[in-house]
Amino acid sequence: MKRELGFYMGLAHRVSGLALFLYLFMHIVALRGLFDPPGFEKEMKFLDNLFGLLIEWGLGAAIFYHAFNGVRLIAIELFGQEGRQKKLFWGVLAAMVAALALMGIFMATAKDSYEAQRARFGIFWVGLALLSATPAYLAVEMIRQKMLGRHTVWKIQRLTGLILVTLVVGHYVFMHLTFNTGHDYKTILERMSSPLVRALDFVLLVVAYGHGTYGVVTILKDYLKPSLARKAIEAAVYLSVVVFTLLGASLLWSLPYSAN
């Protein structure tokens, strides 16, 4: 049976979402290294090579695709653009390629002089403002249309997805603007010492886990028949999310900020 383009885009959306959900657990574990500066620096040195750059660049591919394709899905649901799947696909692909090309430049020149890097921070804030405009418009449109016939959890899933477009993409790009912003122990602690930054990181943590959990449970329900095994897996997912959300929150408020 011939599959439509939308099927493969949806499949890639689920695969990228599942990968990001699993990465969030690993990311929290990695952040525990901030309590051990020598150990954290050792971890960062492991990534300070072409292999490490490809891993971080691949992470960006998953983030950009999931974010941009999520915007596509919500736009279709709001405005009924099912007949323009191919054009929307090329739009998602073009945005993803452009974002990855920009990140490739940032990563390849991450150790340039401060003067050479300073301009990219301005580019970041302008780009983030432009990026945020689309999710904000779609969120307002969702509220305006009231999304009749949709249940509350469905609405929350879409709204959290729109919030994450700005938070996750912004966080990823900012952490790779220079080498130090995402790999230097002191620079990271200095950034996270701000209560505002910690509050934003906490919102990102909670919203990402909430959004991801709904997505994973939906996948389980789509591919596994109702059974005790499926209930056990779902329970394990919920328990893991609760534990790691609490762990992530404790990290944000207990890191040795005064020691940097």
Buried (B, 14 or more C-beta within 10 A) or exposed (E): EEEEEBEEBEEBBBBBBBBBBEBBBEBBEBBBBBEEBEEBBEBBEEBBEEEBBEEBBEBBBBBBBBBBBBBBBBBBBBEEEEEBBEEBBEBBBEBBEEBBEBBEEBBEBBEBEEEEBEEBEEEBEEBBEEBBEBBBEBBEBBEEEEBEEBEEEEBBBBBBBBBBBBBBBBBBBBBBBBBBBBBBBEBBBBBBBEEEEBEBBBEBBBBBBBBBBBBBBEBBEEEEEEEEEBEEBBEEBEEEBEEBBEBBBEBBEEBEBEEB
